[in-house]
């Protein structure tokens, strides 16, 4: 599973933030994204899912969320709190 090309970054984030084992993290992410655990490793499926949900893709276009916008959507999709998003919202007065 490789980073932003599939869902490796999302699974790894769950492992770090929630202390989940890899199997548990894959199951959680797959459930939240509405895909199977097998599809998490399929780059063509995940490119479409990530683009549809605005979670950041490998080759973004002009209208694709990147950076902080993508992180905010990841935070919402996985129902987690990302520190850099919280700091950004506080400084931008979005809290």
C-alpha positions in Angstrom: 0.0 0.0 0.0 1.7 3.2 -1.1 0.9 6.6 0.3 -1.3 9.1 -1.5 -1.5 6.9 -4.6 -3.7 4.4 -2.7 -4.7 4.8 1.0 -1.5 4.0 2.7 -1.2 7.5 4.2 -4.7 7.2 5.7 -4.1 3.8 7.1 -0.8 4.9 8.6 -2.4 8.0 10.1 -4.9 5.8 11.9 -2.1 3.5 13.2 -0.2 6.5 14.6 -3.2 8.5 16.0 -5.3 5.7 17.4 -2.6 3.0 18.0 -4.4 0.6 15.7 -2.8 -2.5 14.2 -2.6 -2.5 10.4 -5.5 -4.8 9.9 -7.7 -2.8 12.3 -6.6 0.5 10.6 -7.4 -0.9 7.1 -10.8 -2.0 8.2 -11.6 1.4 9.8 -10.4 3.4 6.8 -12.2 1.1 4.3 -15.5 1.4 6.3 -15.2 5.2 6.5 -14.5 5.6 2.8 -17.1 3.1 1.7 -14.7 0.6 0.0 -13.4 -2.8 0.6 -10.1 -3.5 2.3 -8.9 -4.9 -1.1 -9.8 -1.7 -2.9 -7.6 0.4 -0.5 -4.6 -1.1 -2.4 -6.0 -0.5 -5.8 -4.6 2.7 -7.2 -7.3 3.2 -9.9 -10.2 2.8 -7.4 -8.5 5.0 -4.7 -7.7 7.7 -7.2 -11.4 8.0 -8.0 -12.5 7.8 -4.3 -9.9 10.3 -3.2 -10.8 12.7 -6.0 -14.5 12.3 -5.3 -14.0 13.0 -1.5 -11.3 15.7 -2.0 -8.7 13.8 0.0 -5.8 14.8 -2.2 -4.6 12.9 -5.2 -1.1 12.2 -6.7 -1.6 14.5 -9.8 -4.0 17.3 -8.7 -5.7 19.6 -11.1 -6.7 23.3 -10.6 -9.9 22.4 -8.8 -8.7 19.5 -6.7 -8.2 20.2 -3.0 -4.6 20.2 -1.9 -2.7 20.9 1.2 -4.8 22.2 4.1 -8.1 21.8 2.3 -7.3 18.1 1.7 -6.3 17.6 5.3 -9.6 19.2 6.5 -11.5 16.7 4.3 -9.4 13.8 5.6 -10.1 14.9 9.2 -13.8 14.9 8.4 -13.9 11.7 6.4 -12.0 9.7 9.1 -13.6 11.4 12.1 -10.2 12.3 13.6 -8.5 15.5 14.8 -5.4 16.6 12.9 -3.2 19.1 14.9 -2.1 21.2 11.9 -5.8 21.6 10.9 -6.7 22.7 14.4 -3.9 25.3 14.5 -4.8 26.6 11.0 -8.5 26.9 12.0 -7.6 28.8 15.2 -5.2 31.2 13.4 -7.7 31.7 10.6 -10.6 32.3 13.0 -12.6 29.4 11.7 -13.1 27.7 15.1 
